[in-house]
Amino acid sequence: MSDLALIEARDVTVRFGGLVALDHVSLAVAPANIVGLIGPNGAGKSTCFGVLSGLIRPREGTVRIDGVDVTRASPQARARRGLARTFQRLELFGELTVREHLVVAYRAKQRRTVLELARALPRDLLGLGNRPTPGERDVVDRILEQLGLTGVAAVSAGAIGLGTGRLVEVARALAAQPRVLLLDEPSSGLDARETDDLATVLARLRDEEGLALVLVEHNVAMVLGLADDVTVLDFGKEIAHGPASAIRADPAVQAAYLGTATT
Amino acid sequence: MTTYIVAGIVVGSVYAIATLGLVLTYTTSRIFNFAQGALAFFIAVTFYQATAVWGWNPHVAGVLTIFVFSPLLGLFLWAALFRRLSETPPSVRLVSTIGLSVALPALAAILFPDTASTVLKPSMLWSPPHEYTIVGVHVDSNQVAVVIAAVLIAFVLLVLLRATPYGLSVRAAVDSGTMAGANGVNTGFVTAVSWMIGTMLAGTAGVLLGALRGFTIIQFTLLLLGSFAAVVVARMHSLALAFAGSMGIGLLQELSASQQFQHFLQHFASPTNPILLGVRPSIPFIVMLVFLLVYNGLQEERFAIDTRMLARPMREVVARTDLPWWRRLLPIAVCLVGVLVAPEFLNGLWLAIFASGLALAIAFLSYVVVTGDGGMISLCQITFAGIAAALTAQFATHHNVPVLLAILIGAVVVVPIGMIAALPSLRLGSLYLALATLAFSQLVQNTYFQTPRISNFGQGVVVPRPGGFVGDRAFYYLLVVLFVVVALLVRNLERSTTGLNLAAMRSSETATATLGINIVWSKFVAFGLSAFIAGIGGGLYASYAGAANMNQFDALLGAVWLAVVVTWGVRSIMGALLAGLSFTIIPQLVTDHLSGRWLNLPTLLFGLGAIALAREPRGILFDSANRRRERRRRRDDRRSDAATGAGPIAEPMAAT
């Protein structure tokens, strides 16, 4: 499995002062695969995302994308290798419209190297070449449509609600055209119907475009319904790992998490 | 040598008192009081006024200013300003207190106009002091008193924070204000008291410093900068490090004046070398920069100072797109026509005032790029302008380069300098960036600007007018054209992909980074371009004035620049234009129509403007237009409520 993995974390350990947030956790995601990451509050799920996306440096362990060691690489370098993520606590661009969120993400791909950036700057200053390419318009329109955001495309992100903001986070990540997408609690703030719609979109992206997904969720039903593989964390340790059906039956998981969860 | 050590400890003690207040208010309210030095000055001048002018007994006046006036002033400022700031983003907090630091000295000059003109030195300490010799070291009673005061204050603060219920509430409020509030801690009371104590400490430092060194603004500038450096050493929160840092800076500053140190320096350069002369006043900045670099190098530990806020809408923007196109362009057209026909109605003096205003407006466009678009508070734009002006003078006068080309060269040279100034922004928060840019600014001013080649005995090196634009009117029109050109560049940038990336970075650096957008590049572009624009403005300003006089590019004047730009709108090109013009026009109006006492009125207004408008990056015009629109909308709502069923009401929009 790990030979095929698009992104893989191996034996990752993170400490915050005396607290061990992640204790030798491993995770691997293959193309066209959805991995669910569940666990109670404080289990280390978001820390795990931080390590995968390069915002947190692990004390021990490695992160690989396509087999290349990116443990010390910046978030930007990882994005360049096809990684995108959303945030549990919304990180929207308050002064941009919803559509501009997607445009920023899409264009990030066209300007990678400093040379490309430097070449684009004079054109930007002279006001040339800001018109969207047909490709950009297609991609952006399609993603807006998929997530039901077409109606609010021109609205400033500062003026939209939490649920819509969640979807904008997902849309922005998708507009970066990633191969691996990390979703941090995408369904919180969404109602049941919106959650179902989102699950449908995610499943379709996996099946049609071979997108690899890692899903941190409190909505266990959604994860177990959607994920091919599930990892359960508790106090920074992996307590179970396997196909969704096996996880559902795992007594350790039930004791630590499912038994007490009400969602 | 021991004399210098004693003097160093004494000065360090005064710095320590001010710094402890700064750390206290920062830790309780997350507001870095940029105006701590200005507060010290204001309170010291009040003390001076009471004793030297009103003839009060110095001891009574001292006790009253420190223990009654200062806490009340702190309470007032808390209620009027700081209380509202704690919910705002870090940059707003910073700009507000910068505005305060601009307004307070100006207010002092207006309230107490006699201060500057007298040389009396009232002292609440002993005068003459008693002399002692302790273990072979000569000290006097005043020095001993200051040091004891500092140690006592540090001790009391430590006990207060560690061993009292108040301290517990403070620590709870620091960890999480909301949680502490939910658990019954009166966070308002906690912060109010801390601002009262903080202001009292500023006042104590001010009165003591005045008594020791005289009541000139220079001493207070040094105090301010010394305590900023100590705060950086303390990483904003450690009382012990703040105390030690203040002592260290005071010691270094005084020791650098000692003969031994001067001898040591002479190994490297002649005693009249201005770089060496600049070392002493620059010590706080050298310390600050060194510590910023050291802390910057610490990998794992990032400064967790800026409590991140959810992206929150500024004030709800009433859609502007419902105006017809001509209505949207109207203000710009009116401004442009006004600026173009202005020379017809202006005499020579006023044409000069308008023209230098235009040159400054170009320099002010640099704030639109770095602060408005880039979201970074820079306090060294004035230094970029100054360096470029100095270089313009060098090239044009000493190397016979055509003036416009010399200006361009000067502006290009400051681009890499701007990028270096951007370095702290790559790892540190907005507050440290502001401090680092201020440090950089002071450093350049104390060294490079003082070299005889640049300063030319305070006259500045001559800069001719560009050939073909020697006449006032021709040069004026050249400035108009150049302003429009630079403004168009800025506008294009804002609408481009680079501009989108900057807007994204402004809201969330984390999300921008995870999209793969090169943040380092974005910041370099913002700083580099802003340095270039400031350089063009500085060069033109010098050329219009006829000389590159470095007094006009004083580092602390940079805070006033920022204040006036913020007042008119730091994200608007129109704001930069109006800021530039008002920066030269309003002082001239005051000179013409008011007595000398009011000379500082414009500065006071700019400072107050920055405090009032720090929250609205689009400035006073937008703010008032928005209020007007909101009022109109509410009125329309009311009217349509009243007239429900009476048919649609005509939209009165286009009429206004």
HADDOCK unambig.tbl for C-alpha pairs under 7 A between the chains (distance, minus, plus):
assign (segid A and resid 53 and name CA) (segid B and resid 514 and name CA) 6.99 0.50 0.50
assign (segid A and resid 75 and name CA) (segid B and resid 513 and name CA) 5.82 0.50 0.50
assign (segid A and resid 75 and name CA) (segid B and resid 514 and name CA) 5.12 0.50 0.50
assign (segid A and resid 75 and name CA) (segid B and resid 516 and name CA) 6.74 0.50 0.50
assign (segid A and resid 76 and name CA) (segid B and resid 513 and name CA) 5.43 0.50 0.50
assign (segid A and resid 76 and name CA) (segid B and resid 514 and name CA) 5.72 0.50 0.50
assign (segid A and resid 76 and name CA) (segid B and resid 515 and name CA) 6.67 0.50 0.50
assign (segid A and resid 76 and name CA) (segid B and resid 516 and name CA) 3.84 0.50 0.50
assign (segid A and resid 76 and name CA) (segid B and resid 517 and name CA) 6.27 0.50 0.50
assign (segid A and resid 76 and name CA) (segid B and resid 518 and name CA) 6.73 0.50 0.50
assign (segid A and resid 77 and name CA) (segid B and resid 516 and name CA) 6.62 0.50 0.50
assign (segid A and resid 79 and name CA) (segid B and resid 514 and name CA) 5.99 0.50 0.50
assign (segid A and resid 79 and name CA) (segid B and resid 515 and name CA) 5.82 0.50 0.50
assign (segid A and resid 79 and name CA) (segid B and resid 516 and name CA) 4.72 0.50 0.50
assign (segid A and resid 80 and name CA) (segid B and resid 516 and name CA) 5.90 0.50 0.50
assign (segid A and resid 84 and name CA) (segid B and resid 514 and name CA) 6.45 0.50 0.50
assign (segid A and resid 84 and name CA) (segid B and resid 515 and name CA) 6.42 0.50 0.50
assign (segid A and resid 91 and name CA) (segid B and resid 508 and name CA) 5.90 0.50 0.50
assign (segid A and resid 91 and name CA) (segid B and resid 511 and name CA) 5.97 0.50 0.50
assign (segid A and resid 92 and name CA) (segid B and resid 311 and name CA) 6.46 0.50 0.50
assign (segid A and resid 92 and name CA) (segid B and resid 508 and name CA) 6.75 0.50 0.50
assign (segid A and resid 93 and name CA) (segid B and resid 311 and name CA) 6.85 0.50 0.50
assign (segid A and resid 93 and name CA) (segid B and resid 504 and name CA) 5.16 0.50 0.50
assign (segid A and resid 93 and name CA) (segid B and resid 507 and name CA) 4.92 0.50 0.50
assign (segid A and resid 93 and name CA) (segid B and resid 508 and name CA) 6.26 0.50 0.50
assign (segid A and resid 94 and name CA) (segid B and resid 311 and name CA) 5.04 0.50 0.50
assign (segid A and resid 94 and name CA) (segid B and resid 312 and name CA) 6.42 0.50 0.50
assign (segid A and resid 94 and name CA) (segid B and resid 313 and name CA) 6.45 0.50 0.50
assign (segid A and resid 94 and name CA) (segid B and resid 507 and name CA) 6.03 0.50 0.50
assign (segid A and resid 95 and name CA) (segid B and resid 503 and name CA) 6.96 0.50 0.50
assign (segid A and resid 104 and name CA) (segid B and resid 500 and name CA) 6.54 0.50 0.50
assign (segid A and resid 104 and name CA) (segid B and resid 501 and name CA) 6.54 0.50 0.50
assign (segid A and resid 105 and name CA) (segid B and resid 515 and name CA) 5.94 0.50 0.50
assign (segid A and resid 108 and name CA) (segid B and resid 515 and name CA) 6.73 0.50 0.50
assign (segid A and resid 108 and name CA) (segid B and resid 516 and name CA) 6.18 0.50 0.50
assign (segid A and resid 108 and name CA) (segid B and resid 517 and name CA) 5.50 0.50 0.50
assign (segid A and resid 124 and name CA) (segid B and resid 492 and name CA) 6.37 0.50 0.50
assign (segid A and resid 124 and name CA) (segid B and resid 493 and name CA) 5.67 0.50 0.50
assign (segid A and resid 124 and name CA) (segid B and resid 496 and name CA) 5.34 0.50 0.50
assign (segid A and resid 124 and name CA) (segid B and resid 498 and name CA) 6.93 0.50 0.50
assign (segid A and resid 125 and name CA) (segid B and resid 489 and name CA) 5.22 0.50 0.50
assign (segid A and resid 125 and name CA) (segid B and resid 492 and name CA) 5.29 0.50 0.50
assign (segid A and resid 125 and name CA) (segid B and resid 493 and name CA) 4.98 0.50 0.50
assign (segid A and resid 126 and name CA) (segid B and resid 489 and name CA) 6.34 0.50 0.50
assign (segid A and resid 126 and name CA) (segid B and resid 492 and name CA) 6.25 0.50 0.50
assign (segid A and resid 127 and name CA) (segid B and resid 492 and name CA) 4.80 0.50 0.50
assign (segid A and resid 127 and name CA) (segid B and resid 496 and name CA) 6.96 0.50 0.50
assign (segid A and resid 130 and name CA) (segid B and resid 496 and name CA) 5.61 0.50 0.50
assign (segid A and resid 130 and name CA) (segid B and resid 497 and name CA) 6.78 0.50 0.50
assign (segid A and resid 158 and name CA) (segid B and resid 311 and name CA) 6.42 0.50 0.50
assign (segid A and resid 158 and name CA) (segid B and resid 312 and name CA) 5.62 0.50 0.50
assign (segid A and resid 158 and name CA) (segid B and resid 313 and name CA) 4.50 0.50 0.50
assign (segid A and resid 159 and name CA) (segid B and resid 313 and name CA) 6.45 0.50 0.50
assign (segid A and resid 176 and name CA) (segid B and resid 515 and name CA) 6.67 0.50 0.50
